């Protein structure tokens, strides 16, 4: 595998070479031979994330089920508010992409992101009051 990695590192078009090797090492002709199977397994262990990303797939573990969501609007409201108060340093787009990796949501990442932004302004005062009340109770309990 070291020689193969060195070869890939020297290629002017690394991506094309990795994809060609994926095609070759994933073919049925390679798998009856143990040496080729071992090389293929090591190759895919090393390059699977890049190959999947280049092919347009997300990197969620396909063996882990995403959390089902019964009320998408509630989740977008909640996450929109959490963004404002707890995730200030990240964008709505970033949050939407990452929550799509965790939750089984209908629609697109973009539509979910838009819902978070819209609901953010809808419930801002209510959530702010709720958080202030929690802080007040916590401070009272500390005394």
Secondary structure as UniProt FT lines:
FT   HELIX           2..10
FT   HELIX           14..25
FT   HELIX           28..31
FT   HELIX           34..54
FT   TURN            55..56
FT   TURN            62..63
FT   STRAND          67..68
FT   HELIX           72..85
FT   TURN            88..89
FT   HELIX           92..102
FT   STRAND          103..104
FT   HELIX           109..122
FT   HELIX           124..142
//
